[in-house]
Amino acid sequence: MNRYERPPQSGQEAEIDYLDGDFRVRKPGGFVRCAATGEAIPLEDLRYWNVDLQEAYASPQAKLDRLRKLGKIR
């Protein structure tokens, strides 16, 4: 089942498997949390994530900040 087969439950946080170029919803919800900022990201706006860390990011800058903090990049 993919993200379009279930109606979003906007008040609940979704559980997601982040894949290369796509993601799979394990538990329906309307949003996920940015690993860098903690802000809620509506699933329809989710564009940035890390497959290895299984984390979502609100923006490209948030992703860079998180990877720098983890020592993955300089």
N, C-alpha and C positions, 0 to 999 in steps of 0.2 A: 504494500500500500504506500502510495506516495503522498506528498503534502497537499495535492489537489483533490484527493479522494475523501478527505475528512474536513468538515467545517472547522475553522480555527476556534479555539477557546481562548478568547482574548485576555481573560483574567488570569490565566495560568501560564507558567513558564513551561516551554516545550523541552523535551529531551531529544537531542539530535546526534546522529552519527555523521561526522563530517568526512566526506569522500573527496576524491580528486574531481573538481569541477562540479560537484553536486553535493547534496546532503540528503539524509534519510531521517524522517521523523520517527522516533521510537515511542514517544509519548506526546500526544497532541497538546498544543498550546498556541498562544498567540505571539510569543516572543521568546528570545534567549537573552542572556546577559553577556555583555562585553567583558572579556577577561582582563582588559586593561583599565577600563573606566567604571565598570559595574552598571552602566546604563542599559536599559531595556532596548533591545533591537527587535522591531516587528519582523516576523519571518519573511514578509514580502519585501523587506528592505535589506535582508541579510545578504551581503556580498563578499565579506572578508572572513576567512577562517584559516586555521592551521590544522592540517590533517594529522600530523604527528602528535601534536599536543591536544588535539580534539577541543579546540577553543575557538570561540567566535570573537570578532572585533567589530566595533562600530564604524571604523574608518581606517584608511591605510596608515594614517599617522598613529592611531591607537595600536595597530599591529606592530609597527616599527618600535614604538615605545615599549611594548610588552617584550618583544624579542631582545631588545637592548637590556632590559631589566633582568632577563633570564640569562644574559651572557651569550646568546645565540648569534648576535651580530654586534658590531661596534658602532 
